[in-house]
Amino acid sequence: MELTPGRQRLVFVVVVVVLVVLCAFLIRSRHSGGTPSAGASVTPSASQSSATQASGVPPSSVPAATPASTVGGAEIYQWLPFTAADLSAAAQATTTFAKEYSTWSYTESAAAYSAKLRPLVASSELGILTSGYSTPGVAAQRVADKQVSTGSATIDSIRSFGTGPTSITFVITLNEQVTSTQPASTQTSQYAVTVASSGGGPWQVTDLELAQLGNQ
């Protein structure tokens, strides 16, 4: 049955009134919830209050954790013959040397190989490394197979350190990616690398040997 125009207007008015009442109810319910208004005060929790009383400063201002270089309030480097900066420089010298030592090409002569290591290695050790690179059998095989190696290294630990001059022996893992006329291969070895610095000079490699042959 069709509604008369009067009844249609009545139904429309009733629907509008219901919607207004519903909206008002929803608005009141939202404001009566647990969220405080911008002007309301918030009481700190028991844990926040106790933290403030114990430290004398707000929780957000509590000092950071003790640095790893200190033990019981003492700076551990006061017990070592090198500083934190020395240790960082020695480690950098070690990884730089290891990369250059294990990166080579069959086209690289012994003289060229020696020249790139010279700034990184003490003169006494440089001769040993150059001799090993130019060993007849090794050099001939390198050229015959057109071998090219790309090396990288990571430091695993500090084995020992000494003074006069200051020296640190690192244990490293050396990786060589070798390509040639033969199938490519990856060679991984552990070495003990000793670096030394005298009178604040640059750190240089003074000894290189397989890790299992050195002092444990």
QUIVENCOR-V987062 format. One record per backbone hydrogen bond with DSSP energy under -0.5 kcal/mol. NH is the residue of the N-H (numbers start at 0). CO is the residue of the C=O. Records with the same first field share a line. If there is no record, write none. Layout:
BEGIN
NH=CO ; CO
END
This chain:
BEGIN
7=3
8=4
9=5
10=6
11=7
12=8
13=9
14=10
15=11
16=12
17=13
18=14
19=15
20=16
21=17
22=18
23=19
24=20
25=21
26=22
27=23
28=24
29=25
30=26
31=27
32=29
35=33
39=36
48=44
49=45
50=46
51=47
52=48
53=49
54=50
55=51
60=57
61=58
69=66
70=73
73=70
75=68 ; 73
77=74
78=75
79=76
86=82
87=83
88=84
89=85
90=86
91=87
92=88
93=89
94=90
95=91
96=92
97=93
98=94
99=95
100=96
101=97
102=99
103=101 ; 148
105=146
107=104
108=106
112=108
113=109
114=110
115=111
116=112
117=113
118=114
119=116
120=116 ; 117
121=204
124=121
125=121
126=122
127=123
128=124
129=125
130=126
131=127
132=128
133=129
134=131
138=134
139=135
140=136
141=137
142=138
143=139
144=140
145=142
146=141
147=178
148=103
149=176
150=148
151=174
153=172
155=170
156=170
158=156 ; 168
159=168
161=166
165=196
166=161
167=194
168=159
169=167 ; 192
170=156
171=169 ; 190
172=153
173=171 ; 188
174=151
175=186
176=149
177=175 ; 184
178=147 ; 176
179=181
180=144
184=177
186=175
187=185
188=173
190=171
191=208
192=169 ; 190
193=191 ; 206
194=167 ; 192
195=203
196=165
200=197
203=195
204=119
205=193
206=193
208=191
210=189
212=209
213=209 ; 210
END
